[in-house]
Amino acid sequence: MNKNTVKTFLILVAVLFFSANTTSAAAGDLFLDKGTVYYTNYLGQKRPFSNAEVFFAHGFNFSQVRAATDADLMLPTGAVMTLPEGTLVKAKNSATVYLIKSGQKRPFSSILSFTSRGYSFNHLVTTDSAQLALYPTGNTFSNVAGSTTEE
């Protein structure tokens, strides 16, 4: 290699190394800092996940998470990530199943009220009661789909 090629290569390596340590996350990126995984939203905020159940409920997996850069850590911190709209959830030590809808947890009055709407226990997220406490309780889904108490 000639002298100019070596020089160009070294500059390129330095730029890539420097940018890898200073470039902040783009919207949708996931990064890890001190045991906490963060999601970068479109406002340029880093939003922490409170637990793995919320992380997985968003459809993410840990292979998508990278180490934080210094620039990532300088992003303003937004609200803690919550369960996505439409999540079926229950607390670990409770039989009550809820649907996250319009920022509320809406309980089902019975198994019939749950299954008559086409829901399956295969899609149920189990979390701690502290996570559920973040949501106000909305109207109960009744036993009859289409009932006025359902909306």
C-alpha positions as CSV (number, residue, x, y, z in Angstrom):
1,M,0.0,0.0,0.0
2,N,1.2,3.4,-0.7
3,K,1.6,6.2,1.8
4,N,-1.6,8.0,0.9
5,T,-3.7,4.8,1.1
6,V,-2.3,3.9,4.5
7,K,-3.0,7.5,5.7
8,T,-6.6,7.4,4.3
9,F,-7.2,4.0,6.0
10,L,-5.9,5.2,9.3
11,I,-8.2,8.3,9.1
12,L,-11.2,6.1,8.3
13,V,-10.5,3.8,11.2
14,A,-10.1,6.8,13.6
15,V,-13.4,8.3,12.3
16,L,-15.3,5.0,12.7
17,F,-13.9,4.5,16.1
18,F,-14.7,8.0,17.3
19,S,-18.2,7.9,15.8
20,A,-18.9,4.6,17.4
21,N,-18.3,6.1,20.8
22,T,-20.1,9.4,20.3
23,T,-23.0,8.8,18.0
24,S,-26.2,8.7,19.9
25,A,-29.0,6.3,19.2
26,A,-31.5,6.8,16.4
27,A,-35.3,6.4,17.1
28,G,-36.0,2.8,17.8
29,D,-32.5,1.9,19.0
30,L,-32.0,-0.1,22.1
31,F,-29.0,0.2,24.3
32,L,-27.8,-1.0,27.7
33,D,-26.3,1.0,30.5
34,K,-25.5,-0.4,34.0
35,G,-28.1,-3.2,33.8
36,T,-30.9,-1.1,32.3
37,V,-32.1,-1.3,28.7
38,Y,-33.2,1.9,27.1
39,Y,-35.4,2.6,24.0
40,T,-34.7,5.7,22.0
41,N,-38.0,7.4,21.0
42,Y,-38.6,9.8,18.1
43,L,-38.2,12.8,20.4
44,G,-34.6,11.8,21.1
45,Q,-35.3,10.6,24.6
46,K,-33.9,7.5,26.2
47,R,-36.8,5.6,27.9
48,P,-35.9,2.9,30.4
49,F,-37.6,-0.5,30.6
50,S,-38.6,-1.3,34.2
51,N,-38.5,-5.1,33.6
52,A,-38.0,-7.8,31.1
53,E,-41.8,-8.5,30.7
54,V,-42.4,-4.9,29.4
55,F,-39.3,-5.3,27.1
56,F,-40.6,-8.6,25.6
57,A,-44.2,-7.3,25.3
58,H,-42.9,-4.7,22.8
59,G,-41.6,-7.6,20.7
60,F,-37.9,-6.9,21.3
61,N,-35.2,-9.5,22.1
62,F,-31.9,-9.0,23.8
63,S,-29.9,-9.6,20.5
64,Q,-31.2,-6.1,19.4
65,V,-29.5,-4.4,22.4
66,R,-26.1,-2.8,22.1
67,A,-23.8,-1.2,24.6
68,A,-24.5,2.5,25.3
69,T,-22.2,5.2,23.9
70,D,-21.3,8.4,25.8
71,A,-23.6,10.3,23.5
72,D,-26.5,7.9,24.3
73,L,-26.1,8.6,28.0
74,M,-26.3,12.3,27.4
75,L,-29.8,12.0,25.9
76,P,-32.6,13.3,28.1
77,T,-34.5,10.6,30.0
78,G,-38.1,10.2,29.1
79,A,-40.9,8.3,30.9
80,V,-40.4,4.6,31.8
81,M,-41.6,2.3,29.1
82,T,-45.1,0.8,29.7
83,L,-46.9,-2.2,28.3
84,P,-48.1,-1.6,24.7
85,E,-51.7,-1.0,23.9
86,G,-53.6,-4.3,23.6
87,T,-51.4,-6.3,25.9
88,L,-53.1,-9.1,27.9
89,V,-51.5,-9.0,31.4
90,K,-51.9,-10.4,34.9
91,A,-49.9,-10.0,38.1
92,K,-47.8,-13.0,39.2
93,N,-49.9,-13.8,42.3
94,S,-53.4,-13.0,40.9
95,A,-55.9,-14.7,38.6
96,T,-57.3,-11.5,37.2
97,V,-56.5,-10.9,33.6
98,Y,-56.5,-7.3,32.2
99,L,-56.3,-5.8,28.7
100,I,-54.2,-2.6,28.4
101,K,-56.5,-0.2,26.6
102,S,-56.4,3.6,26.3
103,G,-53.8,3.8,29.1
104,Q,-56.0,1.7,31.5
105,K,-56.0,-1.9,32.7
106,R,-59.4,-3.3,32.0
107,P,-60.3,-6.5,33.8
108,F,-62.3,-9.4,32.4
109,S,-65.2,-10.5,34.6
110,S,-64.8,-14.2,33.8
111,I,-63.0,-16.6,31.5
112,L,-66.1,-16.5,29.3
113,S,-65.8,-12.7,28.9
114,F,-62.1,-13.3,27.9
115,T,-62.6,-16.2,25.5
116,S,-65.8,-14.8,23.9
117,R,-63.7,-12.0,22.5
118,G,-61.3,-14.3,20.9
119,Y,-58.4,-13.9,23.3
120,S,-56.1,-16.7,24.2
121,F,-54.0,-17.3,27.3
122,N,-51.1,-18.1,25.0
123,H,-50.6,-14.3,24.6
124,L,-50.7,-13.5,28.3
125,V,-47.9,-11.5,29.9
126,T,-47.3,-12.1,33.6
127,T,-45.6,-9.2,35.5
128,D,-45.3,-7.9,39.0
129,S,-48.1,-6.0,40.7
130,A,-46.0,-2.8,40.8
131,Q,-46.1,-2.7,36.9
132,L,-49.9,-3.1,37.0
133,A,-50.2,-0.4,39.6
134,L,-49.0,2.1,37.0
135,Y,-52.3,1.8,35.2
136,P,-55.7,3.1,36.5
137,T,-58.4,0.4,36.4
138,G,-61.0,0.9,33.7
139,N,-64.4,-0.6,33.1
140,T,-64.7,-4.4,33.4
141,F,-65.3,-6.5,30.3
142,S,-68.7,-8.2,30.9
143,N,-69.6,-11.8,30.1
144,V,-71.4,-10.8,26.9
145,A,-69.3,-9.5,24.0
146,G,-70.9,-6.3,22.7
147,S,-72.3,-5.3,26.1
148,T,-72.5,-1.6,26.9
149,T,-70.0,-2.2,29.8
150,E,-67.3,-3.4,27.4
151,E,-66.3,0.0,25.9
